[in-house]
Amino acid sequence: MPRVSEVIDSRGDSILSEVFAKERAVYGDLLNPTKVMAHCPPILRAAKLLGASIAESGTLPKGLAALVSLRVAAINGCPF
C-alpha cells in the first residue's frame, strides 16, 4: 500500500490531462512517480520538462539515461 495516495484522474486539470495523455500513450499507463507528483500539477509539469531537457540535451549517449534509471531502480529494489 502506498504511503502517498496516487492520483489517476485528471479531475479536469489541463496540466494533468496533458501529462497523463502523453504518458499513457508512451507507456500504456501512468508511472508511479507521476501519480504521486500529480498532487501538485505545476511541480509535475516542471519535473517532466526537466527530465525531457536532460534527455534531449545530447549530453548522454542515446539510451544511456534509460539504462541508468533501470540500474538505480535495481539497486533500490524497485521495479522499473
mmCIF file of the N, C-alpha and C atoms, coordinates in Angstrom:
data_MODEL
# 
_entry.id   MODEL 
# 
loop_
_atom_site.group_PDB 
_atom_site.id 
_atom_site.type_symbol 
_atom_site.label_atom_id 
_atom_site.label_alt_id 
_atom_site.label_comp_id 
_atom_site.label_asym_id 
_atom_site.label_entity_id 
_atom_site.label_seq_id 
_atom_site.pdbx_PDB_ins_code 
_atom_site.Cartn_x 
_atom_site.Cartn_y 
_atom_site.Cartn_z 
_atom_site.occupancy 
_atom_site.B_iso_or_equiv 
_atom_site.pdbx_formal_charge 
_atom_site.auth_seq_id 
_atom_site.auth_comp_id 
_atom_site.auth_asym_id 
_atom_site.auth_atom_id 
_atom_site.pdbx_PDB_model_num 
ATOM 1   N N  . MET A 1 1  ? 0.842   -1.176 0.000   1.00 0.00 ? 1  MET A N  1 
ATOM 2   C CA . MET A 1 1  ? 0.000   0.000  0.000   1.00 0.00 ? 1  MET A CA 1 
ATOM 3   C C  . MET A 1 1  ? 0.884   1.234  0.000   1.00 0.00 ? 1  MET A C  1 
ATOM 4   N N  . PRO A 1 2  ? 0.649   2.168  -0.923  1.00 0.00 ? 2  PRO A N  1 
ATOM 5   C CA . PRO A 1 2  ? 1.498   3.365  -0.986  1.00 0.00 ? 2  PRO A CA 1 
ATOM 6   C C  . PRO A 1 2  ? 1.258   4.277  0.213   1.00 0.00 ? 2  PRO A C  1 
ATOM 7   N N  . ARG A 1 3  ? 2.302   4.977  0.605   1.00 0.00 ? 3  ARG A N  1 
ATOM 8   C CA . ARG A 1 3  ? 2.203   5.915  1.721   1.00 0.00 ? 3  ARG A CA 1 
ATOM 9   C C  . ARG A 1 3  ? 1.514   7.202  1.309   1.00 0.00 ? 3  ARG A C  1 
ATOM 10  N N  . VAL A 1 4  ? 1.670   7.576  0.040   1.00 0.00 ? 4  VAL A N  1 
ATOM 11  C CA . VAL A 1 4  ? 1.028   8.769  -0.501  1.00 0.00 ? 4  VAL A CA 1 
ATOM 12  C C  . VAL A 1 4  ? -0.005  8.291  -1.507  1.00 0.00 ? 4  VAL A C  1 
ATOM 13  N N  . SER A 1 5  ? -1.203  8.828  -1.407  1.00 0.00 ? 5  SER A N  1 
ATOM 14  C CA . SER A 1 5  ? -2.244  8.401  -2.342  1.00 0.00 ? 5  SER A CA 1 
ATOM 15  C C  . SER A 1 5  ? -1.853  8.766  -3.768  1.00 0.00 ? 5  SER A C  1 
ATOM 16  N N  . GLU A 1 6  ? -2.290  7.938  -4.698  1.00 0.00 ? 6  GLU A N  1 
ATOM 17  C CA . GLU A 1 6  ? -1.957  8.139  -6.106  1.00 0.00 ? 6  GLU A CA 1 
ATOM 18  C C  . GLU A 1 6  ? -3.125  8.810  -6.822  1.00 0.00 ? 6  GLU A C  1 
ATOM 19  N N  . VAL A 1 7  ? -2.806  9.767  -7.659  1.00 0.00 ? 7  VAL A N  1 
ATOM 20  C CA . VAL A 1 7  ? -3.806  10.462 -8.464  1.00 0.00 ? 7  VAL A CA 1 
ATOM 21  C C  . VAL A 1 7  ? -3.813  9.817  -9.845  1.00 0.00 ? 7  VAL A C  1 
ATOM 22  N N  . ILE A 1 8  ? -4.958  9.295  -10.262 1.00 0.00 ? 8  ILE A N  1 
ATOM 23  C CA . ILE A 1 8  ? -5.039  8.642  -11.577 1.00 0.00 ? 8  ILE A CA 1 
ATOM 24  C C  . ILE A 1 8  ? -6.071  9.303  -12.480 1.00 0.00 ? 8  ILE A C  1 
ATOM 25  N N  . ASP A 1 9  ? -6.777  10.297 -11.959 1.00 0.00 ? 9  ASP A N  1 
ATOM 26  C CA . ASP A 1 9  ? -7.798  11.008 -12.732 1.00 0.00 ? 9  ASP A CA 1 
ATOM 27  C C  . ASP A 1 9  ? -7.406  12.483 -12.791 1.00 0.00 ? 9  ASP A C  1 
ATOM 28  N N  . SER A 1 10 ? -7.456  13.071 -13.957 1.00 0.00 ? 10 SER A N  1 
ATOM 29  C CA . SER A 1 10 ? -7.022  14.463 -14.114 1.00 0.00 ? 10 SER A CA 1 
ATOM 30  C C  . SER A 1 10 ? -7.969  15.461 -13.465 1.00 0.00 ? 10 SER A C  1 
ATOM 31  N N  . ARG A 1 11 ? -9.172  15.030 -13.137 1.00 0.00 ? 11 ARG A N  1 
ATOM 32  C CA . ARG A 1 11 ? -10.162 15.897 -12.476 1.00 0.00 ? 11 ARG A CA 1 
ATOM 33  C C  . ARG A 1 11 ? -10.349 17.223 -13.212 1.00 0.00 ? 11 ARG A C  1 
ATOM 34  N N  . GLY A 1 12 ? -10.214 17.190 -14.518 1.00 0.00 ? 12 GLY A N  1 
ATOM 35  C CA . GLY A 1 12 ? -10.422 18.382 -15.327 1.00 0.00 ? 12 GLY A CA 1 
ATOM 36  C C  . GLY A 1 12 ? -9.257  19.346 -15.365 1.00 0.00 ? 12 GLY A C  1 
ATOM 37  N N  . ASP A 1 13 ? -8.164  19.042 -14.696 1.00 0.00 ? 13 ASP A N  1 
ATOM 38  C CA . ASP A 1 13 ? -6.987  19.916 -14.693 1.00 0.00 ? 13 ASP A CA 1 
ATOM 39  C C  . ASP A 1 13 ? -6.274  19.786 -16.040 1.00 0.00 ? 13 ASP A C  1 
ATOM 40  N N  . SER A 1 14 ? -6.032  20.904 -16.699 1.00 0.00 ? 14 SER A N  1 
ATOM 41  C CA . SER A 1 14 ? -5.429  20.861 -18.037 1.00 0.00 ? 14 SER A CA 1 
ATOM 42  C C  . SER A 1 14 ? -4.000  20.324 -18.019 1.00 0.00 ? 14 SER A C  1 
ATOM 43  N N  . ILE A 1 15 ? -3.244  20.645 -16.995 1.00 0.00 ? 15 ILE A N  1 
ATOM 44  C CA . ILE A 1 15 ? -1.866  20.140 -16.897 1.00 0.00 ? 15 ILE A CA 1 
ATOM 45  C C  . ILE A 1 15 ? -1.885  18.624 -16.756 1.00 0.00 ? 15 ILE A C  1 
ATOM 46  N N  . LEU A 1 16 ? -2.702  18.125 -15.833 1.00 0.00 ? 16 LEU A N  1 
ATOM 47  C CA . LEU A 1 16 ? -2.766  16.677 -15.623 1.00 0.00 ? 16 LEU A CA 1 
ATOM 48  C C  . LEU A 1 16 ? -3.297  15.964 -16.859 1.00 0.00 ? 16 LEU A C  1 
ATOM 49  N N  . SER A 1 17 ? -4.296  16.528 -17.510 1.00 0.00 ? 17 SER A N  1 
ATOM 50  C CA . SER A 1 17 ? -4.850  15.907 -18.716 1.00 0.00 ? 17 SER A CA 1 
ATOM 51  C C  . SER A 1 17 ? -3.771  15.729 -19.776 1.00 0.00 ? 17 SER A C  1 
ATOM 52  N N  . GLU A 1 18 ? -2.958  16.760 -19.983 1.00 0.00 ? 18 GLU A N  1 
ATOM 53  C CA . GLU A 1 18 ? -1.895  16.707 -20.985 1.00 0.00 ? 18 GLU A CA 1 
ATOM 54  C C  . GLU A 1 18 ? -0.819  15.690 -20.614 1.00 0.00 ? 18 GLU A C  1 
ATOM 55  N N  . VAL A 1 19 ? -0.338  15.768 -19.379 1.00 0.00 ? 19 VAL A N  1 
ATOM 56  C CA . VAL A 1 19 ? 0.730   14.862 -18.935 1.00 0.00 ? 19 VAL A CA 1 
ATOM 57  C C  . VAL A 1 19 ? 0.234   13.418 -18.929 1.00 0.00 ? 19 VAL A C  1 
ATOM 58  N N  . PHE A 1 20 ? -0.956  13.186 -18.400 1.00 0.00 ? 20 PHE A N  1 
ATOM 59  C CA . PHE A 1 20 ? -1.493  11.831 -18.339 1.00 0.00 ? 20 PHE A CA 1 
ATOM 60  C C  . PHE A 1 20 ? -1.668  11.241 -19.734 1.00 0.00 ? 20 PHE A C  1 
ATOM 61  N N  . ALA A 1 21 ? -2.171  12.023 -20.668 1.00 0.00 ? 21 ALA A N  1 
ATOM 62  C CA . ALA A 1 21 ? -2.382  11.524 -22.032 1.00 0.00 ? 21 ALA A CA 1 
ATOM 63  C C  . ALA A 1 21 ? -1.062  11.130 -22.681 1.00 0.00 ? 21 ALA A C  1 
ATOM 64  N N  . LYS A 1 22 ? -0.041  11.979 -22.532 1.00 0.00 ? 22 LYS A N  1 
ATOM 65  C CA . LYS A 1 22 ? 1.267   11.666 -23.119 1.00 0.00 ? 22 LYS A CA 1 
ATOM 66  C C  . LYS A 1 22 ? 1.860   10.403 -22.508 1.00 0.00 ? 22 LYS A C  1 
ATOM 67  N N  . GLU A 1 23 ? 1.784   10.297 -21.181 1.00 0.00 ? 23 GLU A N  1 
ATOM 68  C CA . GLU A 1 23 ? 2.396   9.151  -20.517 1.00 0.00 ? 23 GLU A CA 1 
ATOM 69  C C  . GLU A 1 23 ? 1.660   7.855  -20.842 1.00 0.00 ? 23 GLU A C  1 
ATOM 70  N N  . ARG A 1 24 ? 0.344   7.915  -20.910 1.00 0.00 ? 24 ARG A N  1 
ATOM 71  C CA . ARG A 1 24 ? -0.409  6.711  -21.272 1.00 0.00 ? 24 ARG A CA 1 
ATOM 72  C C  . ARG A 1 24 ? -0.123  6.294  -22.713 1.00 0.00 ? 24 ARG A C  1 
ATOM 73  N N  . ALA A 1 25 ? 0.099   7.278  -23.584 1.00 0.00 ? 25 ALA A N  1 
ATOM 74  C CA . ALA A 1 25 ? 0.423   6.957  -24.980 1.00 0.00 ? 25 ALA A CA 1 
ATOM 75  C C  . ALA A 1 25 ? 1.788   6.284  -25.091 1.00 0.00 ? 25 ALA A C  1 
ATOM 76  N N  . VAL A 1 26 ? 2.739   6.726  -24.286 1.00 0.00 ? 26 VAL A N  1 
ATOM 77  C CA . VAL A 1 26 ? 4.099   6.179  -24.360 1.00 0.00 ? 26 VAL A CA 1 
ATOM 78  C C  . VAL A 1 26 ? 4.225   4.853  -23.614 1.00 0.00 ? 26 VAL A C  1 
ATOM 79  N N  . TYR A 1 27 ? 3.685   4.786  -22.386 1.00 0.00 ? 27 TYR A N  1 
ATOM 80  C CA . TYR A 1 27 ? 3.895   3.629  -21.513 1.00 0.00 ? 27 TYR A CA 1 
ATOM 81  C C  . TYR A 1 27 ? 2.680   2.720  -21.367 1.00 0.00 ? 27 TYR A C  1 
ATOM 82  N N  . GLY A 1 28 ? 1.524   3.153  -21.848 1.00 0.00 ? 28 GLY A N  1 
ATOM 83  C CA . GLY A 1 28 ? 0.321   2.358  -21.694 1.00 0.00 ? 28 GLY A CA 1 
ATOM 84  C C  . GLY A 1 28 ? -0.424  2.628  -20.395 1.00 0.00 ? 28 GLY A C  1 
ATOM 85  N N  . ASP A 1 29 ? 0.220   3.281  -19.449 1.00 0.00 ? 29 ASP A N  1 
ATOM 86  C CA . ASP A 1 29 ? -0.385  3.625  -18.168 1.00 0.00 ? 29 ASP A CA 1 
ATOM 87  C C  . ASP A 1 29 ? 0.460   4.720  -17.534 1.00 0.00 ? 29 ASP A C  1 
ATOM 88  N N  . LEU A 1 30 ? 0.060   5.153  -16.356 1.00 0.00 ? 30 LEU A N  1 
ATOM 89  C CA . LEU A 1 30 ? 0.818   6.182  -15.653 1.00 0.00 ? 30 LEU A CA 1 
ATOM 90  C C  . LEU A 1 30 ? 1.907   5.543  -14.803 1.00 0.00 ? 30 LEU A C  1 
ATOM 91  N N  . LEU A 1 31 ? 3.072   6.167  -14.784 1.00 0.00 ? 31 LEU A N  1 
ATOM 92  C CA . LEU A 1 31 ? 4.145   5.706  -13.913 1.00 0.00 ? 31 LEU A CA 1 
ATOM 93  C C  . LEU A 1 31 ? 3.851   6.153  -12.483 1.00 0.00 ? 31 LEU A C  1 
ATOM 94  N N  . ASN A 1 32 ? 4.323   5.398  -11.504 1.00 0.00 ? 32 ASN A N  1 
ATOM 95  C CA . ASN A 1 32 ? 4.042   5.709  -10.106 1.00 0.00 ? 32 ASN A CA 1 
ATOM 96  C C  . ASN A 1 32 ? 4.490   7.108  -9.693  1.00 0.00 ? 32 ASN A C  1 
ATOM 97  N N  . PRO A 1 33 ? 5.695   7.569  -10.067 1.00 0.00 ? 33 PRO A N  1 
ATOM 98  C CA . PRO A 1 33 ? 6.073   8.929  -9.671  1.00 0.00 ? 33 PRO A CA 1 
ATOM 99  C C  . PRO A 1 33 ? 5.114   9.996  -10.208 1.00 0.00 ? 33 PRO A C  1 
ATOM 100 N N  . THR A 1 34 ? 4.581   9.765  -11.387 1.00 0.00 ? 34 THR A N  1 
ATOM 101 C CA . THR A 1 34 ? 3.620   10.710 -11.960 1.00 0.00 ? 34 THR A CA 1 
ATOM 102 C C  . THR A 1 34 ? 2.360   10.759 -11.111 1.00 0.00 ? 34 THR A C  1 
ATOM 103 N N  . LYS A 1 35 ? 1.889   9.607  -10.682 1.00 0.00 ? 35 LYS A N  1 
ATOM 104 C CA . LYS A 1 35 ? 0.681   9.543  -9.865  1.00 0.00 ? 35 LYS A CA 1 
ATOM 105 C C  . LYS A 1 35 ? 0.851   10.280 -8.540  1.00 0.00 ? 35 LYS A C  1 
ATOM 106 N N  . VAL A 1 36 ? 2.048   10.255 -7.993  1.00 0.00 ? 36 VAL A N  1 
ATOM 107 C CA . VAL A 1 36 ? 2.308   10.929 -6.718  1.00 0.00 ? 36 VAL A CA 1 
ATOM 108 C C  . VAL A 1 36 ? 2.491   12.429 -6.938  1.00 0.00 ? 36 VAL A C  1 
ATOM 109 N N  . MET A 1 37 ? 3.298   12.797 -7.942  1.00 0.00 ? 37 MET A N  1 
ATOM 110 C CA . MET A 1 37 ? 3.539   14.223 -8.192  1.00 0.00 ? 37 MET A CA 1 
ATOM 111 C C  . MET A 1 37 ? 2.297   14.940 -8.709  1.00 0.00 ? 37 MET A C  1 
ATOM 112 N N  . ALA A 1 38 ? 1.294   14.184 -9.155  1.00 0.00 ? 38 ALA A N  1 
ATOM 113 C CA . ALA A 1 38 ? 0.066   14.790 -9.668  1.00 0.00 ? 38 ALA A CA 1 
ATOM 114 C C  . ALA A 1 38 ? -0.709  15.547 -8.593  1.00 0.00 ? 38 ALA A C  1 
ATOM 115 N N  . HIS A 1 39 ? -0.346  15.374 -7.341  1.00 0.00 ? 39 HIS A N  1 
ATOM 116 C CA . HIS A 1 39 ? -0.978  16.161 -6.275  1.00 0.00 ? 39 HIS A CA 1 
ATOM 117 C C  . HIS A 1 39 ? -0.697  17.649 -6.469  1.00 0.00 ? 39 HIS A C  1 
ATOM 118 N N  . CYS A 1 40 ? 0.412   17.962 -7.134  1.00 0.00 ? 40 CYS A N  1 
ATOM 119 C CA . CYS A 1 40 ? 0.773   19.360 -7.409  1.00 0.00 ? 40 CYS A CA 1 
ATOM 120 C C  . CYS A 1 40 ? 1.124   19.467 -8.893  1.00 0.00 ? 40 CYS A C  1 
ATOM 121 N N  . PRO A 1 41 ? 0.123   19.712 -9.746  1.00 0.00 ? 41 PRO A N  1 
ATOM 122 C CA . PRO A 1 41 ? 0.343   19.714 -11.196 1.00 0.00 ? 41 PRO A CA 1 
ATOM 123 C C  . PRO A 1 41 ? 1.495   20.605 -11.683 1.00 0.00 ? 41 PRO A C  1 
ATOM 124 N N  . PRO A 1 42 ? 1.705   21.821 -11.146 1.00 0.00 ? 42 PRO A N  1 
ATOM 125 C CA . PRO A 1 42 ? 2.832   22.617 -11.638 1.00 0.00 ? 42 PRO A CA 1 
ATOM 126 C C  . PRO A 1 42 ? 4.193   21.951 -11.374 1.00 0.00 ? 42 PRO A C  1 
ATOM 127 N N  . ILE A 1 43 ? 4.320   21.274 -10.245 1.00 0.00 ? 43 ILE A N  1 
ATOM 128 C CA . ILE A 1 43 ? 5.574   20.564 -9.962  1.00 0.00 ? 43 ILE A CA 1 
ATOM 129 C C  . ILE A 1 43 ? 5.720   19.363 -10.889 1.00 0.00 ? 43 ILE A C  1 
ATOM 130 N N  . LEU A 1 44 ? 4.628   18.660 -11.134 1.00 0.00 ? 44 LEU A N  1 
ATOM 131 C CA . LEU A 1 44 ? 4.675   17.524 -12.061 1.00 0.00 ? 44 LEU A CA 1 
ATOM 132 C C  . LEU A 1 44 ? 5.134   17.987 -13.436 1.00 0.00 ? 44 LEU A C  1 
ATOM 133 N N  . ARG A 1 45 ? 4.548   19.068 -13.941 1.00 0.00 ? 45 ARG A N  1 
ATOM 134 C CA . ARG A 1 45 ? 4.932   19.577 -15.262 1.00 0.00 ? 45 ARG A CA 1 
ATOM 135 C C  . ARG A 1 45 ? 6.409   19.974 -15.278 1.00 0.00 ? 45 ARG A C  1 
ATOM 136 N N  . ALA A 1 46 ? 6.873   20.658 -14.228 1.00 0.00 ? 46 ALA A N  1 
ATOM 137 C CA . ALA A 1 46 ? 8.279   21.077 -14.162 1.00 0.00 ? 46 ALA A CA 1 
ATOM 138 C C  . ALA A 1 46 ? 9.207   19.866 -14.136 1.00 0.00 ? 46 ALA A C  1 
ATOM 139 N N  . ALA A 1 47 ? 8.831   18.831 -13.392 1.00 0.00 ? 47 ALA A N  1 
ATOM 140 C CA . ALA A 1 47 ? 9.656   17.623 -13.323 1.00 0.00 ? 47 ALA A CA 1 
ATOM 141 C C  . ALA A 1 47 ? 9.725   16.932 -14.682 1.00 0.00 ? 47 ALA A C  1 
ATOM 142 N N  . LYS A 1 48 ? 8.601   16.884 -15.374 1.00 0.00 ? 48 LYS A N  1 
ATOM 143 C CA . LYS A 1 48 ? 8.581   16.269 -16.709 1.00 0.00 ? 48 LYS A CA 1 
ATOM 144 C C  . LYS A 1 48 ? 9.432   17.074 -17.698 1.00 0.00 ? 48 LYS A C  1 
ATOM 145 N N  . LEU A 1 49 ? 9.347   18.389 -17.620 1.00 0.00 ? 49 LEU A N  1 
ATOM 146 C CA . LEU A 1 49 ? 10.156  19.237 -18.504 1.00 0.00 ? 49 LEU A CA 1 
ATOM 147 C C  . LEU A 1 49 ? 11.642  19.089 -18.199 1.00 0.00 ? 49 LEU A C  1 
ATOM 148 N N  . LEU A 1 50 ? 11.992  18.982 -16.920 1.00 0.00 ? 50 LEU A N  1 
ATOM 149 C CA . LEU A 1 50 ? 13.394  18.778 -16.552 1.00 0.00 ? 50 LEU A CA 1 
ATOM 150 C C  . LEU A 1 50 ? 13.905  17.459 -17.114 1.00 0.00 ? 50 LEU A C  1 
ATOM 151 N N  . GLY A 1 51 ? 13.119  16.408 -16.942 1.00 0.00 ? 51 GLY A N  1 
ATOM 152 C CA . GLY A 1 51 ? 13.517  15.108 -17.477 1.00 0.00 ? 51 GLY A CA 1 
ATOM 153 C C  . GLY A 1 51 ? 13.668  15.133 -18.989 1.00 0.00 ? 51 GLY A C  1 
ATOM 154 N N  . ALA A 1 52 ? 12.756  15.809 -19.658 1.00 0.00 ? 52 ALA A N  1 
ATOM 155 C CA . ALA A 1 52 ? 12.823  15.902 -21.120 1.00 0.00 ? 52 ALA A CA 1 
ATOM 156 C C  . ALA A 1 52 ? 14.044  16.700 -21.558 1.00 0.00 ? 52 ALA A C  1 
ATOM 157 N N  . SER A 1 53 ? 14.354  17.767 -20.845 1.00 0.00 ? 53 SER A N  1 
ATOM 158 C CA . SER A 1 53 ? 15.510  18.583 -21.238 1.00 0.00 ? 53 SER A CA 1 
ATOM 159 C C  . SER A 1 53 ? 16.813  17.817 -21.049 1.00 0.00 ? 53 SER A C  1 
ATOM 160 N N  . ILE A 1 54 ? 16.889  17.008 -20.023 1.00 0.00 ? 54 ILE A N  1 
ATOM 161 C CA . ILE A 1 54 ? 18.084  16.175 -19.822 1.00 0.00 ? 54 ILE A CA 1 
ATOM 162 C C  . ILE A 1 54 ? 18.195  15.156 -20.945 1.00 0.00 ? 54 ILE A C  1 
ATOM 163 N N  . ALA A 1 55 ? 17.072  14.517 -21.283 1.00 0.00 ? 55 ALA A N  1 
ATOM 164 C CA . ALA A 1 55 ? 17.076  13.508 -22.341 1.00 0.00 ? 55 ALA A CA 1 
ATOM 165 C C  . ALA A 1 55 ? 17.436  14.111 -23.695 1.00 0.00 ? 55 ALA A C  1 
ATOM 166 N N  . GLU A 1 56 ? 17.002  15.341 -23.937 1.00 0.00 ? 56 GLU A N  1 
ATOM 167 C CA . GLU A 1 56 ? 17.223  15.978 -25.239 1.00 0.00 ? 56 GLU A CA 1 
ATOM 168 C C  . GLU A 1 56 ? 18.509  16.794 -25.309 1.00 0.00 ? 56 GLU A C  1 
ATOM 169 N N  . SER A 1 57 ? 19.238  16.888 -24.217 1.00 0.00 ? 57 SER A N  1 
ATOM 170 C CA . SER A 1 57 ? 20.436  17.728 -24.187 1.00 0.00 ? 57 SER A CA 1 
ATOM 171 C C  . SER A 1 57 ? 21.565  17.164 -25.045 1.00 0.00 ? 57 SER A C  1 
ATOM 172 N N  . GLY A 1 58 ? 21.532  15.867 -25.254 1.00 0.00 ? 58 GLY A N  1 
ATOM 173 C CA . GLY A 1 58 ? 22.596  15.253 -26.040 1.00 0.00 ? 58 GLY A CA 1 
ATOM 174 C C  . GLY A 1 58 ? 23.853  14.993 -25.228 1.00 0.00 ? 58 GLY A C  1 
ATOM 175 N N  . THR A 1 59 ? 23.823  15.287 -23.936 1.00 0.00 ? 59 THR A N  1 
ATOM 176 C CA . THR A 1 59 ? 24.990  15.078 -23.079 1.00 0.00 ? 59 THR A CA 1 
ATOM 177 C C  . THR A 1 59 ? 25.269  13.596 -22.890 1.00 0.00 ? 59 THR A C  1 
ATOM 178 N N  . LEU A 1 60 ? 24.208  12.815 -22.706 1.00 0.00 ? 60 LEU A N  1 
ATOM 179 C CA . LEU A 1 60 ? 24.361  11.372 -22.546 1.00 0.00 ? 60 LEU A CA 1 
ATOM 180 C C  . LEU A 1 60 ? 24.093  10.686 -23.876 1.00 0.00 ? 60 LEU A C  1 
ATOM 181 N N  . PRO A 1 61 ? 24.831  9.618  -24.157 1.00 0.00 ? 61 PRO A N  1 
ATOM 182 C CA . PRO A 1 61 ? 24.539  8.860  -25.370 1.00 0.00 ? 61 PRO A CA 1 
ATOM 183 C C  . PRO A 1 61 ? 23.096  8.350  -25.344 1.00 0.00 ? 61 PRO A C  1 
ATOM 184 N N  . LYS A 1 62 ? 22.485  8.277  -26.502 1.00 0.00 ? 62 LYS A N  1 
ATOM 185 C CA . LYS A 1 62 ? 21.095  7.836  -26.612 1.00 0.00 ? 62 LYS A CA 1 
ATOM 186 C C  . LYS A 1 62 ? 20.932  6.468  -25.943 1.00 0.00 ? 62 LYS A C  1 
ATOM 187 N N  . GLY A 1 63 ? 19.933  6.362  -25.102 1.00 0.00 ? 63 GLY A N  1 
ATOM 188 C CA . GLY A 1 63 ? 19.652  5.098  -24.425 1.00 0.00 ? 63 GLY A CA 1 
ATOM 189 C C  . GLY A 1 63 ? 20.316  4.945  -23.074 1.00 0.00 ? 63 GLY A C  1 
ATOM 190 N N  . LEU A 1 64 ? 21.346  5.741  -22.789 1.00 0.00 ? 64 LEU A N  1 
ATOM 191 C CA . LEU A 1 64 ? 22.056  5.593  -21.523 1.00 0.00 ? 64 LEU A CA 1 
ATOM 192 C C  . LEU A 1 64 ? 21.204  6.036  -20.340 1.00 0.00 ? 64 LEU A C  1 
ATOM 193 N N  . ALA A 1 65 ? 20.421  7.082  -20.493 1.00 0.00 ? 65 ALA A N  1 
ATOM 194 C CA . ALA A 1 65 ? 19.575  7.560  -19.389 1.00 0.00 ? 65 ALA A CA 1 
ATOM 195 C C  . ALA A 1 65 ? 18.616  6.459  -18.940 1.00 0.00 ? 65 ALA A C  1 
ATOM 196 N N  . ALA A 1 66 ? 18.041  5.724  -19.880 1.00 0.00 ? 66 ALA A N  1 
ATOM 197 C CA . ALA A 1 66 ? 17.136  4.629  -19.521 1.00 0.00 ? 66 ALA A CA 1 
ATOM 198 C C  . ALA A 1 66 ? 17.884  3.524  -18.787 1.00 0.00 ? 66 ALA A C  1 
ATOM 199 N N  . LEU A 1 67 ? 19.103  3.224  -19.215 1.00 0.00 ? 67 LEU A N  1 
ATOM 200 C CA . LEU A 1 67 ? 19.900  2.209  -18.529 1.00 0.00 ? 67 LEU A CA 1 
ATOM 201 C C  . LEU A 1 67 ? 20.268  2.647  -17.117 1.00 0.00 ? 67 LEU A C  1 
ATOM 202 N N  . VAL A 1 68 ? 20.587  3.916  -16.952 1.00 0.00 ? 68 VAL A N  1 
ATOM 203 C CA . VAL A 1 68 ? 20.893  4.448  -15.622 1.00 0.00 ? 68 VAL A CA 1 
ATOM 204 C C  . VAL A 1 68 ? 19.662  4.331  -14.726 1.00 0.00 ? 68 VAL A C  1 
ATOM 205 N N  . SER A 1 69 ? 18.507  4.706  -15.245 1.00 0.00 ? 69 SER A N  1 
ATOM 206 C CA . SER A 1 69 ? 17.269  4.596  -14.466 1.00 0.00 ? 69 SER A CA 1 
ATOM 207 C C  . SER A 1 69 ? 16.990  3.146  -14.069 1.00 0.00 ? 69 SER A C  1 
ATOM 208 N N  . LEU A 1 70 ? 17.192  2.241  -14.993 1.00 0.00 ? 70 LEU A N  1 
ATOM 209 C CA . LEU A 1 70 ? 16.989  0.822  -14.722 1.00 0.00 ? 70 LEU A CA 1 
ATOM 210 C C  . LEU A 1 70 ? 17.933  0.334  -13.626 1.00 0.00 ? 70 LEU A C  1 
ATOM 211 N N  . ARG A 1 71 ? 19.202  0.740  -13.701 1.00 0.00 ? 71 ARG A N  1 
ATOM 212 C CA . ARG A 1 71 ? 20.188  0.313  -12.704 1.00 0.00 ? 71 ARG A CA 1 
ATOM 213 C C  . ARG A 1 71 ? 19.885  0.894  -11.325 1.00 0.00 ? 71 ARG A C  1 
ATOM 214 N N  . VAL A 1 72 ? 19.520  2.155  -11.279 1.00 0.00 ? 72 VAL A N  1 
ATOM 215 C CA . VAL A 1 72 ? 19.171  2.780  -9.998  1.00 0.00 ? 72 VAL A CA 1 
ATOM 216 C C  . VAL A 1 72 ? 17.961  2.084  -9.387  1.00 0.00 ? 72 VAL A C  1 
ATOM 217 N N  . ALA A 1 73 ? 16.968  1.765  -10.209 1.00 0.00 ? 73 ALA A N  1 
ATOM 218 C CA . ALA A 1 73 ? 15.798  1.066  -9.714  1.00 0.00 ? 73 ALA A CA 1 
ATOM 219 C C  . ALA A 1 73 ? 16.193  -0.307 -9.148  1.00 0.00 ? 73 ALA A C  1 
ATOM 220 N N  . ALA A 1 74 ? 17.083  -1.007 -9.851  1.00 0.00 ? 74 ALA A N  1 
ATOM 221 C CA . ALA A 1 74 ? 17.529  -2.324 -9.379  1.00 0.00 ? 74 ALA A CA 1 
ATOM 222 C C  . ALA A 1 74 ? 18.287  -2.208 -8.057  1.00 0.00 ? 74 ALA A C  1 
ATOM 223 N N  . ILE A 1 75 ? 19.145  -1.213 -7.937  1.00 0.00 ? 75 ILE A N  1 
ATOM 224 C CA . ILE A 1 75 ? 19.896  -1.008 -6.701  1.00 0.00 ? 75 ILE A CA 1 
ATOM 225 C C  . ILE A 1 75 ? 18.949  -0.747 -5.523  1.00 0.00 ? 75 ILE A C  1 
ATOM 226 N N  . ASN A 1 76 ? 17.886  -0.003 -5.793  1.00 0.00 ? 76 ASN A N  1 
ATOM 227 C CA . ASN A 1 76 ? 16.927  0.333  -4.744  1.00 0.00 ? 76 ASN A CA 1 
ATOM 228 C C  . ASN A 1 76 ? 15.840  -0.719 -4.557  1.00 0.00 ? 76 ASN A C  1 
ATOM 229 N N  . GLY A 1 77 ? 15.899  -1.792 -5.339  1.00 0.00 ? 77 GLY A N  1 
ATOM 230 C CA . GLY A 1 77 ? 14.913  -2.851 -5.194  1.00 0.00 ? 77 GLY A CA 1 
ATOM 231 C C  . GLY A 1 77 ? 13.531  -2.482 -5.696  1.00 0.00 ? 77 GLY A C  1 
ATOM 232 N N  . CYS A 1 78 ? 13.480  -1.571 -6.667  1.00 0.00 ? 78 CYS A N  1 
ATOM 233 C CA . CYS A 1 78 ? 12.205  -1.119 -7.211  1.00 0.00 ? 78 CYS A CA 1 
ATOM 234 C C  . CYS A 1 78 ? 12.039  -1.601 -8.641  1.00 0.00 ? 78 CYS A C  1 
ATOM 235 N N  . PRO A 1 79 ? 10.828  -2.026 -9.001  1.00 0.00 ? 79 PRO A N  1 
ATOM 236 C CA . PRO A 1 79 ? 10.599  -2.367 -10.406 1.00 0.00 ? 79 PRO A CA 1 
ATOM 237 C C  . PRO A 1 79 ? 10.623  -1.121 -11.253 1.00 0.00 ? 79 PRO A C  1 
ATOM 238 N N  . PHE A 1 80 ? 11.098  -1.242 -12.472 1.00 0.00 ? 80 PHE A N  1 
ATOM 239 C CA . PHE A 1 80 ? 11.159  -0.095 -13.372 1.00 0.00 ? 80 PHE A CA 1 
ATOM 240 C C  . PHE A 1 80 ? 10.123  -0.229 -14.440 1.00 0.00 ? 80 PHE A C  1 
# 
